[in-house]
């Protein structure tokens, strides 16, 4: 692909890890977070429409599991710029062989990884350190009418959070558990 990124597959088709390769010297480093020319295959020909930045103050906090329903579905490029997080994506694509399976990657300022989350996946994370800063590149702008969420502690998902779950927003805690009538997202 390029000498600035290595692209690694995960066990869930379409979910990939982008390993950024900083160029450094005694002063520090320069790191490319995104390049349209080099990453159009990952972005499926779509353009970055929105960039979000979050700060999560306390270790153990869980944010998510969020997704956008079609026609507002999005690809997300998720990076951790400070601290360390356990970043999780859940396959919600109907008829997918990995439907409702999850995969996690540790993202940190030190490991220079980006999780590339395709349309049809929910996303969330748990902070492994205090004061975690995350940067998200989205291929679609946020649309409240397309917003969806899963409960991060849903036993049907069985996400194995590495720490006891600490703070969770009232909105995220209020997402119901999945019932037998949830058949996924049709893209």
DRENTOR-880085 format. One record per residue (C-alpha): residue number from 1; residue in three letters; x, y, z. Coordinates in nm, 4 decimals, padded with zeros to 6 digits. Each point is the difference from the previous one (the first is absolute). Example, Ala and Ser with C-alpha at 12.3 -4.5 7.8 and 13.67 -1.06 7.14 Angstrom:
<rs>
<r nr="1" rest="ALA" c1="01.2300" c2="-00.4500" c3="00.7800"/>
<r nr="2" rest="SER" c1="00.1370" c2="00.3440" c3="-00.0660"/>
</rs>
This chain:
<rs>
<r nr="1" rest="UNK" c1="00.0000" c2="00.0000" c3="00.0000"/>
<r nr="2" rest="UNK" c1="00.2542" c2="00.2623" c3="00.1105"/>
<r nr="3" rest="UNK" c1="00.2982" c2="00.0318" c3="00.2213"/>
<r nr="4" rest="UNK" c1="-00.2035" c2="00.2093" c3="00.2510"/>
<r nr="5" rest="UNK" c1="-00.2577" c2="-00.2681" c3="00.0866"/>
<r nr="6" rest="UNK" c1="-00.0252" c2="-00.3756" c3="00.0341"/>
<r nr="7" rest="UNK" c1="-00.3537" c2="-00.1390" c3="-00.0272"/>
<r nr="8" rest="UNK" c1="-00.0764" c2="-00.3107" c3="00.2064"/>
<r nr="9" rest="UNK" c1="-00.3115" c2="-00.2144" c3="-00.0153"/>
<r nr="10" rest="UNK" c1="-00.1938" c2="-00.1098" c3="00.3085"/>
<r nr="11" rest="UNK" c1="-00.2204" c2="-00.3102" c3="00.0419"/>
<r nr="12" rest="UNK" c1="-00.3048" c2="00.2114" c3="-00.1009"/>
<r nr="13" rest="UNK" c1="-00.0179" c2="00.0619" c3="-00.3763"/>
<r nr="14" rest="UNK" c1="00.0407" c2="00.3684" c3="-00.0840"/>
<r nr="15" rest="UNK" c1="00.1228" c2="00.1010" c3="00.3457"/>
<r nr="16" rest="UNK" c1="00.3642" c2="00.0948" c3="-00.0311"/>
<r nr="17" rest="UNK" c1="00.2881" c2="00.1428" c3="00.1968"/>
<r nr="18" rest="UNK" c1="00.2025" c2="00.2752" c3="-00.1570"/>
<r nr="19" rest="UNK" c1="00.3502" c2="00.0022" c3="00.1454"/>
<r nr="20" rest="UNK" c1="00.1369" c2="00.3525" c3="-00.0342"/>
<r nr="21" rest="UNK" c1="00.3752" c2="00.0290" c3="-00.0498"/>
<r nr="22" rest="UNK" c1="00.1401" c2="00.3209" c3="00.1445"/>
<r nr="23" rest="UNK" c1="00.3215" c2="00.1460" c3="-00.1354"/>
<r nr="24" rest="UNK" c1="00.2140" c2="00.1266" c3="00.2841"/>
<r nr="25" rest="UNK" c1="00.3307" c2="00.1265" c3="00.1205"/>
<r nr="26" rest="UNK" c1="00.1390" c2="00.1484" c3="00.3207"/>
<r nr="27" rest="UNK" c1="-00.2574" c2="00.2855" c3="-00.0163"/>
<r nr="28" rest="UNK" c1="-00.3043" c2="-00.2292" c3="-00.0070"/>
<r nr="29" rest="UNK" c1="-00.2019" c2="-00.1256" c3="-00.2960"/>
<r nr="30" rest="UNK" c1="-00.2404" c2="00.0789" c3="-00.2810"/>
<r nr="31" rest="UNK" c1="-00.2932" c2="-00.2341" c3="-00.0408"/>
<r nr="32" rest="UNK" c1="-00.2590" c2="-00.0091" c3="-00.2754"/>
<r nr="33" rest="UNK" c1="-00.3465" c2="-00.0748" c3="00.1387"/>
<r nr="34" rest="UNK" c1="-00.1813" c2="-00.0112" c3="-00.3325"/>
<r nr="35" rest="UNK" c1="00.0722" c2="00.0452" c3="-00.3705"/>
<r nr="36" rest="UNK" c1="-00.2801" c2="-00.0038" c3="-00.2575"/>
<r nr="37" rest="UNK" c1="00.2299" c2="-00.1224" c3="-00.2768"/>
<r nr="38" rest="UNK" c1="00.1400" c2="-00.2876" c3="00.2033"/>
<r nr="39" rest="UNK" c1="-00.3131" c2="-00.1079" c3="00.1884"/>
<r nr="40" rest="UNK" c1="-00.2842" c2="00.0221" c3="-00.2529"/>
<r nr="41" rest="UNK" c1="-00.0328" c2="-00.3784" c3="-00.0032"/>
<r nr="42" rest="UNK" c1="-00.0635" c2="-00.0026" c3="00.3763"/>
<r nr="43" rest="UNK" c1="-00.2389" c2="00.2941" c3="-00.0276"/>
<r nr="44" rest="UNK" c1="-00.1871" c2="-00.1822" c3="-00.2804"/>
<r nr="45" rest="UNK" c1="00.0343" c2="00.3078" c3="-00.2223"/>
<r nr="46" rest="UNK" c1="-00.1720" c2="00.2224" c3="00.2569"/>
<r nr="47" rest="UNK" c1="00.1395" c2="00.3234" c3="00.1388"/>
<r nr="48" rest="UNK" c1="00.0508" c2="00.0957" c3="00.3617"/>
<r nr="49" rest="UNK" c1="-00.3055" c2="00.2091" c3="00.0913"/>
<r nr="50" rest="UNK" c1="00.0541" c2="00.0587" c3="00.3727"/>
<r nr="51" rest="UNK" c1="00.2812" c2="-00.0180" c3="00.2554"/>
<r nr="52" rest="UNK" c1="-00.0732" c2="-00.0360" c3="00.3728"/>
<r nr="53" rest="UNK" c1="00.2313" c2="00.0209" c3="00.3002"/>
<r nr="54" rest="UNK" c1="-00.0859" c2="-00.1354" c3="00.3456"/>
<r nr="55" rest="UNK" c1="00.1599" c2="00.0133" c3="00.3421"/>
<r nr="56" rest="UNK" c1="-00.0954" c2="-00.2629" c3="00.2578"/>
<r nr="57" rest="UNK" c1="00.1316" c2="00.0876" c3="00.3450"/>
<r nr="58" rest="UNK" c1="-00.0233" c2="-00.3231" c3="00.2014"/>
<r nr="59" rest="UNK" c1="00.1531" c2="-00.3451" c3="-00.0435"/>
<r nr="60" rest="UNK" c1="-00.2638" c2="-00.2729" c3="-00.0392"/>
<r nr="61" rest="UNK" c1="-00.2582" c2="00.2241" c3="-00.1684"/>
<r nr="62" rest="UNK" c1="-00.1972" c2="-00.1622" c3="-00.2826"/>
<r nr="63" rest="UNK" c1="-00.1357" c2="00.1978" c3="-00.2945"/>
<r nr="64" rest="UNK" c1="-00.2249" c2="-00.1636" c3="-00.2584"/>
<r nr="65" rest="UNK" c1="-00.1102" c2="-00.2139" c3="-00.1719"/>
<r nr="66" rest="UNK" c1="-00.1060" c2="00.2495" c3="-00.2702"/>
<r nr="67" rest="UNK" c1="-00.0926" c2="-00.0358" c3="-00.3667"/>
<r nr="68" rest="UNK" c1="-00.1838" c2="00.1838" c3="-00.2775"/>
<r nr="69" rest="UNK" c1="-00.2814" c2="-00.1756" c3="-00.1877"/>
<r nr="70" rest="UNK" c1="-00.0178" c2="00.0158" c3="-00.3800"/>
<r nr="71" rest="UNK" c1="-00.0227" c2="00.2284" c3="-00.1899"/>
<r nr="72" rest="UNK" c1="00.2230" c2="00.1782" c3="00.2525"/>
<r nr="73" rest="UNK" c1="00.2393" c2="-00.2923" c3="00.0520"/>
<r nr="74" rest="UNK" c1="00.3627" c2="00.1032" c3="00.0265"/>
<r nr="75" rest="UNK" c1="00.3537" c2="-00.1282" c3="-00.0098"/>
<r nr="76" rest="UNK" c1="00.2016" c2="00.1099" c3="00.3046"/>
<r nr="77" rest="UNK" c1="00.3759" c2="00.0347" c3="00.0357"/>
<r nr="78" rest="UNK" c1="00.0610" c2="-00.0043" c3="00.3781"/>
<r nr="79" rest="UNK" c1="00.3328" c2="00.0905" c3="00.1624"/>
<r nr="80" rest="UNK" c1="00.1167" c2="00.0628" c3="00.3558"/>
<r nr="81" rest="UNK" c1="00.2250" c2="00.3048" c3="00.0285"/>
<r nr="82" rest="UNK" c1="00.0570" c2="-00.0085" c3="00.3764"/>
<r nr="83" rest="UNK" c1="-00.0313" c2="-00.2874" c3="00.2438"/>
<r nr="84" rest="UNK" c1="-00.1139" c2="-00.3518" c3="-00.0842"/>
<r nr="85" rest="UNK" c1="-00.3405" c2="-00.1504" c3="-00.0821"/>
<r nr="86" rest="UNK" c1="-00.1545" c2="-00.3411" c3="-00.0636"/>
<r nr="87" rest="UNK" c1="-00.1812" c2="00.0828" c3="-00.3245"/>
<r nr="88" rest="UNK" c1="-00.2868" c2="-00.2290" c3="-00.1054"/>
<r nr="89" rest="UNK" c1="-00.1980" c2="-00.0478" c3="-00.3209"/>
<r nr="90" rest="UNK" c1="-00.3085" c2="-00.2258" c3="-00.0267"/>
<r nr="91" rest="UNK" c1="-00.1217" c2="-00.1362" c3="-00.3330"/>
<r nr="92" rest="UNK" c1="-00.3671" c2="00.0935" c3="-00.0477"/>
<r nr="93" rest="UNK" c1="-00.0263" c2="-00.0878" c3="-00.3693"/>
<r nr="94" rest="UNK" c1="-00.2961" c2="-00.2246" c3="-00.0700"/>
<r nr="95" rest="UNK" c1="00.0948" c2="-00.3281" c3="-00.1653"/>
<r nr="96" rest="UNK" c1="00.3647" c2="00.0463" c3="00.1011"/>
<r nr="97" rest="UNK" c1="00.1752" c2="-00.3210" c3="00.1090"/>
<r nr="98" rest="UNK" c1="00.1378" c2="00.1991" c3="00.2957"/>
<r nr="99" rest="UNK" c1="-00.3301" c2="00.1665" c3="00.0978"/>
<r nr="100" rest="UNK" c1="00.0161" c2="00.1262" c3="00.3628"/>
<r nr="101" rest="UNK" c1="00.3633" c2="-00.1033" c3="00.0391"/>
<r nr="102" rest="UNK" c1="00.2354" c2="00.2605" c3="00.1359"/>
<r nr="103" rest="UNK" c1="00.3682" c2="00.0740" c3="-00.0416"/>
<r nr="104" rest="UNK" c1="00.2150" c2="00.2277" c3="00.2139"/>
<r nr="105" rest="UNK" c1="00.3353" c2="00.1697" c3="-00.0442"/>
<r nr="106" rest="UNK" c1="00.2013" c2="00.1929" c3="00.2529"/>
<r nr="107" rest="UNK" c1="00.0532" c2="00.3452" c3="-00.1454"/>
<r nr="108" rest="UNK" c1="00.2513" c2="00.2333" c3="00.1575"/>
<r nr="109" rest="UNK" c1="00.2157" c2="00.3014" c3="-00.0609"/>
<r nr="110" rest="UNK" c1="00.2982" c2="-00.2360" c3="00.0047"/>
<r nr="111" rest="UNK" c1="-00.1136" c2="-00.2756" c3="-00.2387"/>
<r nr="112" rest="UNK" c1="-00.1189" c2="00.2291" c3="-00.2847"/>
<r nr="113" rest="UNK" c1="-00.2967" c2="-00.2180" c3="-00.0985"/>
<r nr="114" rest="UNK" c1="-00.3265" c2="00.1113" c3="-00.1578"/>
<r nr="115" rest="UNK" c1="-00.3053" c2="-00.2262" c3="-00.0029"/>
<r nr="116" rest="UNK" c1="-00.1824" c2="00.0313" c3="-00.3330"/>
<r nr="117" rest="UNK" c1="-00.3636" c2="-00.0829" c3="00.0690"/>
<r nr="118" rest="UNK" c1="-00.2207" c2="-00.0636" c3="-00.3049"/>
<r nr="119" rest="UNK" c1="-00.3664" c2="00.0841" c3="-00.0426"/>
<r nr="120" rest="UNK" c1="-00.2240" c2="-00.2403" c3="00.1886"/>
<r nr="121" rest="UNK" c1="00.2095" c2="-00.0193" c3="00.3170"/>
<r nr="122" rest="UNK" c1="-00.0566" c2="00.1411" c3="00.3483"/>
<r nr="123" rest="UNK" c1="00.2953" c2="00.1613" c3="00.1732"/>
<r nr="124" rest="UNK" c1="00.0998" c2="00.0674" c3="00.3596"/>
<r nr="125" rest="UNK" c1="00.2983" c2="-00.0053" c3="00.2312"/>
<r nr="126" rest="UNK" c1="00.1217" c2="-00.0263" c3="00.3573"/>
<r nr="127" rest="UNK" c1="00.2743" c2="00.2265" c3="00.1282"/>
<r nr="128" rest="UNK" c1="00.2983" c2="-00.1863" c3="00.1417"/>
<r nr="129" rest="UNK" c1="00.1628" c2="00.3189" c3="00.1301"/>
<r nr="130" rest="UNK" c1="-00.1227" c2="00.3375" c3="00.1211"/>
<r nr="131" rest="UNK" c1="-00.0330" c2="00.2932" c3="-00.2416"/>
<r nr="132" rest="UNK" c1="-00.0396" c2="-00.1828" c3="-00.3302"/>
<r nr="133" rest="UNK" c1="-00.0347" c2="00.2060" c3="-00.3142"/>
<r nr="134" rest="UNK" c1="-00.1551" c2="-00.1563" c3="-00.3076"/>
<r nr="135" rest="UNK" c1="-00.0212" c2="00.1278" c3="-00.3566"/>
<r nr="136" rest="UNK" c1="-00.2718" c2="-00.1267" c3="-00.2368"/>
<r nr="137" rest="UNK" c1="-00.0188" c2="00.0548" c3="-00.3760"/>
<r nr="138" rest="UNK" c1="-00.3511" c2="-00.0690" c3="-00.1373"/>
<r nr="139" rest="UNK" c1="-00.1149" c2="-00.0435" c3="-00.3605"/>
<r nr="140" rest="UNK" c1="-00.3490" c2="00.1323" c3="00.0846"/>
<r nr="141" rest="UNK" c1="-00.1110" c2="00.2884" c3="00.2177"/>
<r nr="142" rest="UNK" c1="-00.1861" c2="-00.0817" c3="00.3191"/>
<r nr="143" rest="UNK" c1="-00.3753" c2="-00.0316" c3="-00.0550"/>
<r nr="144" rest="UNK" c1="-00.2116" c2="-00.0328" c3="00.3180"/>
<r nr="145" rest="UNK" c1="-00.2734" c2="-00.1887" c3="-00.1860"/>
<r nr="146" rest="UNK" c1="00.2543" c2="-00.2649" c3="-00.1018"/>
<r nr="147" rest="UNK" c1="00.1519" c2="-00.0477" c3="00.3431"/>
<r nr="148" rest="UNK" c1="-00.0087" c2="-00.3406" c3="00.1626"/>
<r nr="149" rest="UNK" c1="00.1624" c2="-00.1600" c3="00.2994"/>
<r nr="150" rest="UNK" c1="00.0564" c2="-00.3310" c3="00.1716"/>
<r nr="151" rest="UNK" c1="00.0433" c2="-00.0493" c3="00.3711"/>
<r nr="152" rest="UNK" c1="00.3716" c2="-00.0600" c3="00.0589"/>
<r nr="153" rest="UNK" c1="-00.0855" c2="-00.2515" c3="00.2754"/>
<r nr="154" rest="UNK" c1="-00.2505" c2="-00.2001" c3="-00.2060"/>
<r nr="155" rest="UNK" c1="00.0507" c2="-00.3705" c3="00.0826"/>
<r nr="156" rest="UNK" c1="-00.0846" c2="-00.0908" c3="-00.3613"/>
<r nr="157" rest="UNK" c1="00.3099" c2="00.1946" c3="-00.1116"/>
<r nr="158" rest="UNK" c1="00.2115" c2="-00.1282" c3="00.2921"/>
<r nr="159" rest="UNK" c1="00.2714" c2="00.2628" c3="-00.0453"/>
<r nr="160" rest="UNK" c1="00.2876" c2="-00.0875" c3="00.2310"/>
<r nr="161" rest="UNK" c1="00.0921" c2="00.3441" c3="00.1349"/>
<r nr="162" rest="UNK" c1="00.3505" c2="-00.0183" c3="00.1491"/>
<r nr="163" rest="UNK" c1="-00.0863" c2="00.2162" c3="00.3038"/>
<r nr="164" rest="UNK" c1="-00.3090" c2="00.0216" c3="00.2186"/>
<r nr="165" rest="UNK" c1="-00.2395" c2="00.2325" c3="-00.1821"/>
<r nr="166" rest="UNK" c1="00.0289" c2="00.3448" c3="00.1547"/>
<r nr="167" rest="UNK" c1="-00.1889" c2="00.3049" c3="-00.1170"/>
<r nr="168" rest="UNK" c1="-00.2617" c2="-00.0371" c3="-00.2739"/>
<r nr="169" rest="UNK" c1="-00.2174" c2="00.2860" c3="-00.1241"/>
<r nr="170" rest="UNK" c1="-00.3734" c2="-00.0197" c3="00.0777"/>
<r nr="171" rest="UNK" c1="-00.0670" c2="-00.0138" c3="-00.3760"/>
<r nr="172" rest="UNK" c1="00.2352" c2="-00.2967" c3="-00.0519"/>
<r nr="173" rest="UNK" c1="-00.1223" c2="-00.1809" c3="00.3131"/>
<r nr="174" rest="UNK" c1="-00.3575" c2="00.0446" c3="-00.1262"/>
<r nr="175" rest="UNK" c1="00.0496" c2="-00.1960" c3="-00.3207"/>
<r nr="176" rest="UNK" c1="-00.2101" c2="-00.3171" c3="00.0362"/>
<r nr="177" rest="UNK" c1="00.1408" c2="-00.3479" c3="-00.0304"/>
<r nr="178" rest="UNK" c1="-00.0509" c2="-00.1641" c3="-00.3388"/>
<r nr="179" rest="UNK" c1="-00.3019" c2="-00.2213" c3="-00.0345"/>
<r nr="180" rest="UNK" c1="-00.0581" c2="-00.2955" c3="-00.2309"/>
<r nr="181" rest="UNK" c1="-00.1622" c2="00.2337" c3="-00.2545"/>
<r nr="182" rest="UNK" c1="00.3220" c2="00.1874" c3="-00.0790"/>
<r nr="183" rest="UNK" c1="00.1144" c2="-00.1289" c3="-00.3374"/>
<r nr="184" rest="UNK" c1="00.2635" c2="00.2614" c3="-00.0789"/>
<r nr="185" rest="UNK" c1="00.0501" c2="00.2844" c3="-00.2421"/>
<r nr="186" rest="UNK" c1="-00.0679" c2="-00.0307" c3="-00.3705"/>
<r nr="187" rest="UNK" c1="00.2508" c2="00.2111" c3="-00.1901"/>
</rs>
